[in-house]
Amino acid sequence: RNQAAAGDFDGARNTAEQILQLQPGTPAAEGLRVEIAMQQKQFAAAKADIDRMLRANPKRLDALRMLGDLQMLTNAPGAARETFQRFREAGGAPV
């Protein structure tokens, strides 16, 4: 995350990929990869990663939050409202 915060998105993505190769499904690395994709407006890649995360665990809070954020970024406020409702029902704090 430090690399991403410094604007080194390629370095951060490479680090996330290396972690995921060694330990598939590592939540922090998966989340970082999604956040970078959204920052770079690679919305299809972000959505594919989020969908994969939610298939593995439909109540995964970080994935639900990121899905809602992505839906807001892609001008889908109705879908985002439903996603944030799922987030709250799964135990997340109100958004």
C-alpha positions as CSV (number, residue, x, y, z in Angstrom):
1,R,0.0,0.0,0.0
2,N,2.9,2.3,0.6
3,Q,3.9,2.1,-3.1
4,A,0.3,2.9,-4.1
5,A,0.2,5.8,-1.7
6,A,3.4,7.1,-3.3
7,G,1.8,6.8,-6.8
8,D,3.9,3.7,-7.8
9,F,0.8,1.8,-9.0
10,D,2.9,-0.6,-11.1
11,G,5.2,-1.5,-8.2
12,A,2.2,-1.9,-5.9
13,R,0.4,-4.1,-8.4
14,N,3.6,-6.2,-8.9
15,T,3.9,-6.6,-5.2
16,A,0.3,-7.7,-4.9
17,E,0.7,-10.2,-7.7
18,Q,3.9,-11.7,-6.1
19,I,2.0,-12.1,-2.8
20,L,-0.9,-13.8,-4.6
21,Q,1.4,-16.2,-6.4
22,L,2.9,-17.3,-3.1
23,Q,-0.3,-17.2,-1.1
24,P,-3.4,-17.2,-3.3
25,G,-6.4,-15.5,-1.8
26,T,-4.5,-13.2,0.5
27,P,-7.2,-10.6,1.3
28,A,-4.9,-7.5,1.6
29,A,-3.2,-8.3,-1.8
30,E,-6.6,-9.0,-3.5
31,G,-7.9,-5.7,-2.1
32,L,-4.9,-3.8,-3.1
33,R,-5.1,-5.1,-6.7
34,V,-8.8,-4.0,-6.8
35,E,-8.0,-0.5,-5.4
36,I,-5.2,0.0,-7.9
37,A,-7.5,-1.0,-10.8
38,M,-10.1,1.4,-9.7
39,Q,-7.6,4.2,-9.3
40,Q,-6.4,3.6,-12.8
41,K,-10.0,3.4,-14.1
42,Q,-9.6,-0.3,-15.1
43,F,-13.1,-1.0,-14.0
44,A,-13.6,-4.3,-15.8
45,A,-10.5,-5.7,-14.1
46,A,-11.6,-4.4,-10.7
47,K,-15.1,-6.0,-11.2
48,A,-13.6,-9.3,-12.3
49,D,-11.5,-9.4,-9.1
50,I,-14.4,-8.4,-6.9
51,D,-16.7,-11.0,-8.5
52,R,-14.0,-13.7,-7.8
53,M,-13.7,-12.6,-4.2
54,L,-17.5,-12.7,-3.7
55,R,-17.9,-16.1,-5.3
56,A,-15.4,-17.4,-2.7
57,N,-17.3,-15.6,0.1
58,P,-20.5,-13.8,-0.7
59,K,-20.4,-11.9,2.7
60,R,-16.8,-10.7,2.4
61,L,-17.1,-7.2,3.7
62,D,-14.1,-5.6,1.9
63,A,-15.3,-7.0,-1.4
64,L,-18.8,-5.7,-0.8
65,R,-17.5,-2.3,0.1
66,M,-15.3,-2.2,-3.0
67,L,-18.2,-3.3,-5.2
68,G,-20.3,-0.5,-3.9
69,D,-17.5,2.0,-4.4
70,L,-17.0,0.7,-8.0
71,Q,-20.7,1.0,-8.7
72,M,-20.6,4.6,-7.6
73,L,-17.6,5.3,-9.8
74,T,-19.3,3.8,-12.8
75,N,-22.5,5.8,-12.2
76,A,-24.7,3.0,-10.9
77,P,-26.1,4.5,-7.7
78,G,-29.1,2.1,-7.5
79,A,-26.8,-0.9,-7.6
80,A,-24.5,0.7,-5.1
81,R,-27.4,1.3,-2.7
82,E,-28.3,-2.4,-2.9
83,T,-24.7,-3.5,-2.4
84,F,-24.2,-1.2,0.6
85,Q,-27.4,-2.7,2.0
86,R,-25.8,-6.2,1.6
87,F,-22.7,-4.8,3.2
88,R,-24.6,-3.7,6.3
89,E,-26.6,-7.0,6.4
90,A,-23.3,-8.9,6.4
91,G,-22.1,-7.0,9.4
92,G,-20.4,-3.9,7.9
93,A,-20.7,-0.5,9.5
94,P,-23.1,1.9,7.8
95,V,-21.6,3.6,4.7
